[in-house]
Amino acid sequence: MNICIHVLLASRGPPMKSPRVRPHHFNANPNLAREFGIVIGDKDLWGHGYGSEAIRLAIGYGFKRLKLHRIQLIVLDFNKRAHHAYRKVGFVEEGVQRDALLVGGRWHDVIMMGMLKRERKHGR
């Protein structure tokens, strides 16, 4: 089961013109764990907290509605904003796959992060 959640910004006009903040993976796993990630394609929207809010909404949905025990993700070493946003809401680093992905002719580390239901920061 894949679940795609689209968060549309009301101040940006009709949905077809709105940027997408997408938690694009909640991949099925029989162990009550899901992989998660977001995409904010419009760089003008970076740095406004939309990613952090999308992460909070998605983990709330995952833990409350889907009754997950664990949510996990990967982030590339050069994506400092995403790494910071994930840490800010409570994800912890669980490991690094060194030189695991070739992007633009350069090798990059893949950082594995996770959050258990009991670790979720409530009220944020």
C-alpha positions as CSV (number, residue, x, y, z in Angstrom):
1,M,0.0,0.0,0.0
2,N,1.4,3.4,-1.0
3,I,-0.2,6.5,0.4
4,C,0.4,10.0,-1.1
5,I,-0.6,13.0,0.8
6,H,-0.7,16.4,-0.9
7,V,-0.6,19.6,1.2
8,L,-1.9,22.6,-0.8
9,L,-1.1,26.1,0.3
10,A,-4.4,28.1,0.3
11,S,-2.6,31.4,-0.2
12,R,-1.0,30.2,-3.4
13,G,-4.2,29.9,-5.5
14,P,-6.2,27.0,-6.9
15,P,-4.8,23.4,-6.4
16,M,-3.6,23.1,-10.0
17,K,-1.2,26.0,-9.5
18,S,-0.3,25.1,-5.9
19,P,3.1,23.7,-5.1
20,R,3.1,20.2,-3.7
21,V,4.6,19.2,-0.4
22,R,4.4,15.5,-0.7
23,P,5.0,12.8,1.8
24,H,5.5,10.6,-1.1
25,H,6.2,7.2,0.5
26,F,4.3,5.2,3.2
27,N,5.4,1.9,1.7
28,A,3.7,-1.2,3.1
29,N,5.5,-3.3,5.6
30,P,3.9,-6.1,7.7
31,N,6.0,-5.0,10.7
32,L,4.0,-1.8,11.2
33,A,6.8,0.3,9.8
34,R,6.7,2.6,6.8
35,E,9.2,4.5,4.7
36,F,8.6,8.2,4.4
37,G,9.8,11.2,2.4
38,I,8.7,14.6,1.2
39,V,9.3,16.8,-1.9
40,I,8.9,20.5,-2.1
41,G,9.6,21.3,-5.7
42,D,9.3,25.1,-5.6
43,K,12.5,26.6,-4.1
44,D,10.6,29.8,-3.2
45,L,8.8,27.8,-0.6
46,W,11.9,26.5,1.1
47,G,12.7,27.9,4.5
48,H,9.1,28.7,5.5
49,G,8.5,25.7,7.7
50,Y,6.2,23.9,5.2
51,G,8.4,20.9,5.1
52,S,8.5,20.6,8.9
53,E,4.7,21.0,9.0
54,A,4.2,18.4,6.3
55,I,6.5,16.0,8.3
56,R,4.5,16.5,11.5
57,L,1.2,15.9,9.7
58,A,2.5,12.8,8.0
59,I,3.9,11.2,11.2
60,G,0.7,12.1,13.0
61,Y,-1.2,10.3,10.3
62,G,1.2,7.4,10.3
63,F,1.2,6.8,14.1
64,K,-2.5,7.7,14.8
65,R,-4.4,6.6,11.8
66,L,-2.2,3.8,10.4
67,K,-1.2,2.6,13.9
68,L,2.4,2.3,12.9
69,H,5.2,1.4,15.3
70,R,8.0,2.9,13.3
71,I,8.5,5.4,10.5
72,Q,11.8,5.5,8.6
73,L,13.4,7.5,5.8
74,I,16.6,8.2,4.0
75,V,18.1,11.6,3.3
76,L,21.1,12.4,1.1
77,D,24.1,14.0,2.8
78,F,23.9,17.2,0.7
79,N,20.2,17.8,1.6
80,K,21.0,19.8,4.8
81,R,17.5,21.4,5.0
82,A,15.7,18.1,5.0
83,H,18.1,16.6,7.4
84,H,17.6,19.5,9.8
85,A,13.8,19.3,9.4
86,Y,13.7,15.6,10.1
87,R,15.9,16.0,13.2
88,K,13.7,18.9,14.4
89,V,10.6,16.8,14.6
90,G,12.3,13.9,16.3
91,F,13.8,11.5,13.7
92,V,17.2,10.1,14.8
93,E,20.1,8.9,12.7
94,E,20.4,5.2,12.6
95,G,23.2,4.7,10.1
96,V,25.0,5.9,7.0
97,Q,25.6,4.1,3.7
98,R,28.8,5.7,2.5
99,D,29.1,6.7,-1.1
100,A,25.9,4.9,-1.9
101,L,24.4,7.1,-4.5
102,L,25.9,8.8,-7.6
103,V,24.3,12.3,-8.2
104,G,25.7,14.7,-10.7
105,G,28.9,12.8,-11.1
106,R,29.6,12.8,-7.4
107,W,29.2,10.0,-4.8
108,H,27.0,10.9,-1.8
109,D,26.3,9.2,1.5
110,V,22.7,8.1,2.3
111,I,21.7,8.8,5.9
112,M,19.1,6.4,7.4
113,M,16.8,7.9,10.0
114,G,13.9,6.6,12.0
115,M,11.3,7.4,14.6
116,L,9.5,5.0,16.9
117,K,5.9,5.8,18.1
118,R,7.1,6.2,21.7
119,E,9.7,8.8,20.5
120,R,7.3,11.1,18.8
121,K,7.4,14.7,20.1
122,H,3.8,15.5,21.0
123,G,2.4,19.0,20.9
124,R,4.7,20.0,18.1
